[in-house]
Amino acid sequence: MRWLASVFRKKERDLDRELRFHLEEQIKANLARGLSAAEARREANLEFGGLEQIKEECRDERPSVWFDQFVQDLRYAARRLARSPGFTAVAVLTLAVGIGSSTAIFTVVNSVLLKPIPYPDSERLVAVHETRRPEPTHLPIAPANYQAWAAQSGEVFADLYAERTVTYNLSGIGEPIRIRAARDTERFFTTLGVQPAQGRAFHPDEFLPGNDHVVVINHGFWQRQFGGRPDIVGETIRLDGQPCTIVGIMPPDFQRDGGKDLVMPLALSAEEWKNAARHYLAVFARLKPGVSLEVAEARMTAIAGQLEEQHPDTNRRRGAAVVSILENRTGETRPLLFSLAGAVLLLLLIACTNVANLLLVRAAAREREISVRLALGATRWRLVRQLLVESLLLALGGALGGLAIAKAGLILLLDYLPRALPRPNYEIVLDGRAVAVALALAVLTGLGFGLVPALQGSRGGRLGAPRPASGRSRGRARRQLGRYGFVVAEIGLALILLSGAGLLVRNFAQIAAFDPGFKPQGVVVLGTYAPREKYDTPEKREAFAGAVLDRLRARPDVIAAGVTQALPLSGGDTPVEVEIEGRVQAADEVPIANCFAISSDYIAATGIRLVSGRVFTPRDRTGSAPVTIISESAAAEWFPGLDPIGRHVRPGIGPHAWSEVVGVVSNVRSFGGERPVRTQVYVPFAQIPVPSINFVVRVSDGAASVGNLRHEVYAVDGDQPVSVDRFESLLTRSFARQQFALALFAVFSAMALLFAAVGIYSVVAFSVARRTGEFGIRIALGARPADLFRFVMAEAGRIAGYGVLVGVAGTFLLGRLVHSFFYLTPVTEPLLFGAIAALLFAVALTASVIPARRATKINPLTVLKTE
Amino acid sequence: MASGKSDLLQGTLDLLILKVVDFGPIHGYAIAQRLRQMSRDVLQIQQGSLYPALHRLENRKWLRAEWRETESGREAKFYSLTETGRKQLKLEQEDWAQISTAIGQILRATG
């Protein structure tokens, strides 16, 4: 780079020397003719003409190194921009917002969807799911099926393992807490290609039941729970009371989805391995070299087909699906991220049109200067190039500012919504690729928004007489289109963006406003777990729950307290198969419902509506007749047209006895509001005291600190880890992704609106400034200020109107595109879009008020004087 | 690329420069002097035309330039003709002869 500069300097020096030599010789000749020194010099200079200009022309003849011209253009552009700091600041800021948000979203998309998961050769890792035809939903796998898969998939998989997620109470070292553990089969370490960084992996005999009390902990967990103690390997901890030895620690960058803290061997008994009815395993595999996803899926589907033939009772309609683990983890966020990418590109376009507009206005102001330069011999191409360099410089400034904005924006966003994305937050950072993208955007946008203004601006106007006072000239319509075209486009684009945001807001409002079937406000949840070591009999568990409930109900701030095995909308409920009295069903068509073990007061505490029958009473306990309560949809589905009360069902949980239906309650939505309602079945906690005990407490308004509630648990069992949450925050957490999208869309829309306002303001203001002559004359001829105001506003209104029309057309077209490419139904929301169009129109008009008022203040005398 | 000048004029200047340089290595000032001399003060080439032309010809590889000492001991940029330049000179001389004959015929015509 430096030698280019020195070559350039040398050429300049040579040119200078050559011309000066000529000058000196001329002076010498003049002196020889008898002129005085001063005269000789003067005459020589006169004869020479403009030194700089000659230099320029010589340079024009030698464009061999365009680099020197470029450097020259750069310096010139920098000087011009520095001379109008206001314009430069606005333009750079606009571009920074546009480029910055694009870079930020690109980083998110790249880090979440494109970056491979950090296991060695992770492109070859896949997740294998079961499916149940005809649905495409991914289902977990039964142990017997896994055995068959493992045995027969050798030609497509180099390695595979099965995993089961469990939660335990951890105690012994550090605070007792609830942890999630992954129990994996033997080839876990080899399939993923990772080994513990300290200690060891598992021995083969540790995969037998009884020998499996060993754990390998995650690095992060080691830091958090054990403070990074160096001697932790070999120590014993208790999981649900069971002593287990820590034998290893995973390396620091080993990350799993679902936040599991440690790994244990999956030790199933031989019996359990033959179980084909319970599906709860997740299966992961490594593809053999040369085997593609499609080939693997074909093979697995074939195996599933064979199993279906061999075991028609358990495997009917079971198929298989193979997906890469990247897609497995992040596939759900794809639509969201793509829509964000679309929005941010719109914003970038809007920012560019805004800057193009500003440049056009500026070019019009420089018309005189350009005309002079053209007359003095500059070529149009040269001028275009110079203006383009100016645009590129602005774009580069925008890119630098944009990177700062992107960085700050990402930090803010990830802080505000830490769990919105399925990748760990430390993986979502600005890296070299992001910088490259920002620079590429800078060049593209610089050329993009700079081209038209450069072409326009280099044409120059007519020299001599200033614009005729009448303000009318031929080709007015065409020029107006050129001048206003950008603003119209800008307003149109803003409308499209705002429409998208509006849809999202409405969507989100719908989700947030949906009736979950109960009243989460004012409900506090205490999560506990009664481990089998301490609570080995159902009576003990019942006693524990009963004691805590008594204490809770004794408190004055508690309205109602109940117990449930799992919370609605938490995904922690147990799907069970339910047999229905009087219905004969094939093993594969048994309906599945979410089953909850609840105490009598749970209904009261959560506010679920009792539709008919009764709730559980203390008389429904171990030993008394089994009873259940079913949800409305269950009643409609299983006993259509009949009264379910008094009929019997057999939920596949607990004693497996026929239970009498004693009540029907309103539906509760499961799985975060997006997925369809599954039917619910409730059994009395007292009859099936499960270890997972969540206390649901409805507190009175103004209850001070809910953290105090945990003391009621401690009073009964001091070793019990308790998590305390307001139910509402649990709910909002499940919407983290939608909140993320909404926040971003809101920001983008606000920016787009601002840009549109600035755009139309600058155009109208400039138009007014240009026509001061015309307005002055009008006033002199009797026009009233109000007339002028209306005139200007009418023009602004026309521009805004065209913009809105363009926007509506664009939204419509985009809707069709989305429909044909993504097979989503196009949404037509005339009311919503109409409201948005009206909003945009109003904003545009408001922005034009200031210049319009300025028009009314024109003093005709001052104007006529300057003409 | 100098605007405002007709191509004809520009081409003629190039021809004259090539011819002068053909006599031997020479710097810009001397070229202007020579041209004036040889045309008996009729053609007075301005620096604004001369130097861009010289650079153009050098760019087209018809002239070659090097810095040398003059008799007075100062350094100046001397131009000389390249092989291609020599051929170009011949071509342009022929063209010129043709054009000037044609123009002469038209001007001499009486009706």
Interface residues (C-beta under 8 A of the other chain):
Chain A: D14 R17 E18 L19 F21 H22 E24 E25 Q26 E47 F48 G49 G50 Q53 I54 E57 C58 D60 E61 R62 S64 G377 T379
Chain B: M1 A2 S3 G4 H27 G28 Y29 A32 Q46 Q47 G48 Y51 P52 A53 H55 R56 E58 N59 W67 R74 E75 A76 K77
